[in-house]
Amino acid sequence: MSSPSRTSAKICGLSTPEAVRAAVEGGAAYLGFVFFDKSPRNLTPEAAGRLVDPVRAKGGRSGAVKTVAVTVDPDDALIDRLMATMKPDLIQAHGKETPSRIREIAARSGVGVIKALTVSSSADVEQARAFETVAEQFLFDARPVEGSALPGGTGARFDWTLLEGRRFSRPHFLAGGLDPWNVADAIRVSGAPLVDVSSGVERGPGLKDPALITAFLDAIKRV
């Protein structure tokens, strides 16, 4: 019998009760909700709050999983609104935030921050070092194509070997182009302790498929 996977998953861009249920029942460790008006997965903080309330009701602040508010260069007003309504366990910063801004977001919100970094080279991975004292976790995503309006969630991927053998003082996510068919290989190659998926479990832009979410989480368990 194989041992349980040591890799945990975040299902990102959730927007329906059915998708949230599939993520929770499949064993996701993190539920991601997007707050960026250019994204097909964009929600209001109030709508996200309604989606996570049933999860929280099962125990603790957010039940067995952590809720993540995914933002892009958020201003203080958005941070305050998120904390008053959705009450996330973590805030993901997926823009051009500096280390000092990450520190400000953490202090203002009172929760940990996941700093997302876009990657196309080894030097990009090294950017994480500047955030090790201010971010709770990192997320390495593929660099978007020139002219893209979205910083992530596009299905693009980067060379997973860029993370092979890397060690950081904070846990890190591998993101970008993952799906139920390649996530096992991605974990084996990169050694990432955490993986993040969005478009790879959709049947259309922003339309999460509960069956694909289940398949993705099942694939991780077999690694």
Residue pairs with C-beta under 8 A, 6 or more apart in sequence:
2 222
4 221
5 187
5 220
5 221
5 222
5 223
6 193
7 187
7 192
7 193
7 194
7 195
7 220
7 223
8 28
8 29
8 30
8 193
8 194
8 195
9 27
9 28
9 29
9 30
9 194
9 195
9 196
9 197
9 216
9 217
9 220
10 28
10 29
10 30
10 31
10 32
10 68
10 173
10 194
10 195
10 196
10 197
11 19
11 23
11 28
11 30
11 31
11 32
11 197
11 198
11 201
11 208
11 213
11 216
11 217
12 32
12 34
12 41
12 68
12 70
12 153
12 175
12 196
12 197
12 198
13 32
13 33
13 34
13 39
13 41
13 70
13 153
13 198
13 199
13 202
13 206
13 208
14 20
14 23
14 31
14 32
14 33
14 41
14 51
14 208
15 33
15 41
15 43
15 47
15 51
15 206
15 208
16 51
16 208
17 51
17 54
18 208
18 210
19 208
19 209
19 210
19 213
20 31
20 51
20 52
20 54
20 55
21 210
22 208
22 210
22 211
22 213
22 214
23 31
23 65
23 213
23 217
24 31
24 55
24 63
24 64
24 65
25 214
26 213
26 214
26 216
26 217
26 218
27 217
27 221
28 65
28 213
28 217
29 65
29 66
29 194
30 65
30 66
30 67
30 68
30 90
30 194
30 196
31 52
31 55
31 62
31 65
31 66
31 67
31 68
32 68
32 70
32 92
32 196
32 198
33 43
33 48
33 51
33 52
33 67
33 68
33 69
33 70
33 86
33 88
34 41
34 42
34 43
34 70
34 153
35 42
35 43
35 44
35 45
35 48
35 69
35 70
35 71
35 74
35 78
35 82
36 42
36 70
36 71
36 72
36 94
36 150
36 151
38 149
38 150
39 150
39 153
39 206
40 205
40 206
41 153
41 198
41 206
43 51
45 69
45 78
45 81
45 82
45 84
45 85
45 86
46 85
46 86
48 67
48 69
48 85
48 86
49 85
49 86
49 87
52 62
52 67
52 86
52 87
55 62
55 63
55 65
55 67
56 62
56 63
57 63
58 64
61 87
61 89
62 88
62 89
66 89
66 90
67 86
67 87
67 88
67 89
67 90
68 88
68 89
68 90
68 91
68 92
68 114
69 82
69 86
69 88
69 90
69 91
69 92
70 92
70 94
71 78
71 79
71 82
71 91
71 92
71 93
71 94
71 95
72 93
72 94
72 95
72 151
73 93
73 95
73 96
73 97
74 82
74 91
74 93
74 95
74 105
76 108
79 91
79 105
79 108
79 109
80 108
82 88
82 91
82 109
83 109
83 110
83 111
88 111
89 111
89 112
90 111
90 112
90 113
90 114
90 136
90 137
91 105
91 106
91 109
91 111
91 112
91 113
91 114
92 113
92 114
92 115
92 116
92 139
93 101
93 102
93 105
93 113
93 114
93 115
93 116
94 116
94 139
94 141
94 151
94 152
95 151
97 105
97 115
99 130
99 131
99 133
99 134
100 134
102 113
102 115
102 131
102 134
102 135
103 134
105 113
106 112
106 113
106 134
106 136
112 135
112 136
112 137
113 134
113 135
113 136
114 135
114 136
114 137
114 138
114 139
114 173
115 128
115 131
115 134
115 135
115 137
115 138
115 139
116 138
116 139
116 140
116 141
116 151
116 152
116 175
117 124
117 125
117 127
117 128
117 131
117 138
117 139
117 140
117 141
118 124
118 141
118 142
118 143
118 144
118 151
118 152
119 125
119 140
119 141
119 142
119 143
119 158
119 162
119 176
120 142
120 143
120 158
121 162
122 162
124 143
124 162
125 140
125 162
125 163
125 166
128 138
128 140
128 168
128 170
128 172
129 168
131 138
131 170
132 168
132 169
132 170
135 170
136 170
137 170
137 171
137 172
137 173
137 194
138 168
138 170
138 171
138 172
138 173
139 172
139 173
139 175
139 196
140 158
140 162
140 163
140 172
140 173
140 174
140 175
140 176
140 192
141 151
141 152
141 158
141 175
141 176
141 196
142 152
142 154
142 156
142 157
142 158
142 175
142 176
142 177
143 156
143 158
144 150
144 151
144 152
144 154
144 156
145 154
145 156
148 154
152 175
152 176
152 198
153 198
153 199
154 199
155 177
155 199
155 200
156 176
156 177
157 176
157 177
157 178
158 176
158 177
160 174
160 185
160 186
160 189
160 190
161 189
161 190
163 172
163 174
163 190
163 191
163 192
164 189
164 190
164 191
165 191
166 172
166 191
171 193
171 194
172 192
172 193
172 194
173 192
173 194
173 195
173 196
174 186
174 187
174 190
174 192
174 194
174 195
174 196
175 195
175 196
175 197
175 198
177 200
178 186
178 195
178 196
178 197
178 200
178 216
179 197
179 200
179 201
179 212
179 216
180 200
180 201
180 212
180 215
180 216
180 218
180 219
181 219
183 195
183 197
183 200
183 216
183 219
183 220
184 219
184 220
184 222
184 223
186 192
186 195
187 195
187 220
187 223
188 223
195 220
197 216
199 205
200 212
200 216
201 208
201 209
201 212
201 213
201 215
201 216
202 208
202 209
202 212
203 209
203 212
